[in-house]
Amino acid sequence: MLRRGQYSDAILSELESQNDDQVEGMSAKVKMLKDITIAIGDEIRDSSKLADKMNDSFDNTRVRLKGTMNRMLRMAERTGVGWRVWLGFFAAVIFLF
């Protein structure tokens, strides 16, 4: 006869089996979360590299535009035509082509 608080071997075995099933389910979910976290980390690293490349590209473009503007201003000073006229001329050429 079983006393209060005691369980049969069949019940204990069933509870242990249920615990094992739940642990396996939780382990699978943890693995899935780990894989997702790794994928997110990879995506962040790739995005950071792309942002750095874009930043470098924009910086190079800024330097080139500054140099072009300085050359245009020097050319405008030499020809006696105002820089605004040259800027308008280049803008018109860019819009046409």
ABEGO torsion letter per residue (X at the ends): XBBBGBBBAAAAAAAAAAAAAAAAAAAAAAAAAAAAAAAAAAAAAAAAAAAAAAAAAAAAAAAAAAAAAAAAAAAAAAAGBBAAAAAAAAAAAAAAX
